[in-house]
Amino acid sequence: MFDYFSLALTHGLLALAAWRLLWRDDLDSDPADPADPGESAPAAPAADPRFVLKRKDPPGRA
Amino acid sequence: MLDLALTAFTLGLLAVGLRRPFLWVLAYLYIDIVAPQKISYFLLASIPVSLIAFLAAAGGWLLIDDKRDSRFTLRQALLLLLLVYCGLTTLSADFAAPALSKWAWVWKALIFAAFLPLTLRTRLRIEAAALVMVLSAASIIITGGIKTAVSGGGCGSLHFFVNDNTGLYEGSIISCAAIAIIPLVWWLVKHGMVFPRDWKVTAFAGALTFACLLIPVGTQARTGLLCIGLLGVLTLRAVKHRLLYVALMGAAALIAIPLLPQSYTARMGTIENHEGDESASQCGAGRSTMSANLPSAAGSRPIAATGLPTRRGRPKSRAIPHQSRPPRSSMPAGPITRAISRCSASRAGRGFSCGCCCKGWA
């Protein structure tokens, strides 16, 4: 009985993992891989807020 | 019913590889660890499923997979070098045929170990391989852990799915593997993307860790205790409050020791040093003890290059010549007597070697 329980539990999890992997695009290529031309370029690093010029909105705009 | 379920699962895993060839690599990992063809009685047992999975994994990588990020590293070269060395020493062993059968599982394991890094190109693939290895090993560990908690286990008496005594079904190897995957389990809990962290994943990991710790108790393999100790020392690198960690570990050990079976504590008490502990993976008094006390029986080369004890020039059926062996009733009740009687009882009772000192002596 313990054998059946263990086999059922782990094989169920293995099947679920295989099912989830089946639909993952990042299984075959990392999304942030810059060497892969098929992927979009990585996002630019966030600018340091100390050096960002703040533009004043014209009056009358929200 | 079990046959049908295992066959359906294995064939299903191979079938989904048609869409994603990397799943064939995962299928091979599963087959290599769980060995469903050994659990099966007739369906999978009649198919070379391991070979099929290996050919599918290698063929899928060669023909379909993107190989731009695959690199051949020094570590793989060393693995291949070890493979050649194993082949040469096995073929040149004194008893090449038994050595070949003993090491039959090594070839494919080493070849696949050299092949696997070529396929692990993405982060998700690395995680998937780790996850499949952990869950496959968990199928053996969970049942062993429950049986240990219920019955206590024993040296050579904790039965998993098969009485094969090779691979992960060998007591000391499953003990070592069970402890070794504990950090991997918690890495998957912390960083896993297939099963993101939630209370169910954490609860499963906690229960699996407890089962992993029970395996060395159930198999009574001294290797397991040494692995637990090593894991405890290595964990010191990662913990923040080391003194608190050491204190908690000490308290846990003090609480656990009275709950352990008497046979386990007695067996762990036989751990001495490297000279007296060469048989740490085996039950009984051990091969080294017998070799030390019976040099005539061990021969001039007790351990061959392949790890097989040899008896050059001796009849195969007689490890200890009857002329030099005193009557059993007059033998002192020392470790040698206990080992011989244990081996004899094991072979007579179960019809196979218990993996102890009778390896190579029978």
HADDOCK unambig.tbl for C-alpha pairs under 7 A between the chains (distance, minus, plus):
assign (segid A and resid 2 and name CA) (segid B and resid 143 and name CA) 5.54 0.50 0.50
assign (segid A and resid 3 and name CA) (segid B and resid 143 and name CA) 5.50 0.50 0.50
assign (segid A and resid 3 and name CA) (segid B and resid 161 and name CA) 6.85 0.50 0.50
assign (segid A and resid 6 and name CA) (segid B and resid 139 and name CA) 5.36 0.50 0.50
assign (segid A and resid 6 and name CA) (segid B and resid 142 and name CA) 5.84 0.50 0.50
assign (segid A and resid 6 and name CA) (segid B and resid 143 and name CA) 5.53 0.50 0.50
assign (segid A and resid 7 and name CA) (segid B and resid 139 and name CA) 5.55 0.50 0.50
assign (segid A and resid 10 and name CA) (segid B and resid 135 and name CA) 5.84 0.50 0.50
assign (segid A and resid 10 and name CA) (segid B and resid 136 and name CA) 6.99 0.50 0.50
assign (segid A and resid 10 and name CA) (segid B and resid 138 and name CA) 6.78 0.50 0.50
assign (segid A and resid 10 and name CA) (segid B and resid 139 and name CA) 5.52 0.50 0.50
assign (segid A and resid 14 and name CA) (segid B and resid 132 and name CA) 6.69 0.50 0.50
assign (segid A and resid 14 and name CA) (segid B and resid 135 and name CA) 6.71 0.50 0.50
assign (segid A and resid 17 and name CA) (segid B and resid 194 and name CA) 6.49 0.50 0.50
assign (segid A and resid 20 and name CA) (segid B and resid 194 and name CA) 6.82 0.50 0.50
assign (segid A and resid 22 and name CA) (segid B and resid 20 and name CA) 6.53 0.50 0.50
assign (segid A and resid 26 and name CA) (segid B and resid 124 and name CA) 6.63 0.50 0.50
assign (segid A and resid 27 and name CA) (segid B and resid 122 and name CA) 6.57 0.50 0.50
assign (segid A and resid 27 and name CA) (segid B and resid 124 and name CA) 5.48 0.50 0.50
assign (segid A and resid 27 and name CA) (segid B and resid 125 and name CA) 5.84 0.50 0.50
assign (segid A and resid 28 and name CA) (segid B and resid 122 and name CA) 6.64 0.50 0.50
assign (segid A and resid 29 and name CA) (segid B and resid 122 and name CA) 5.93 0.50 0.50
assign (segid A and resid 30 and name CA) (segid B and resid 122 and name CA) 5.51 0.50 0.50
assign (segid A and resid 30 and name CA) (segid B and resid 123 and name CA) 6.91 0.50 0.50
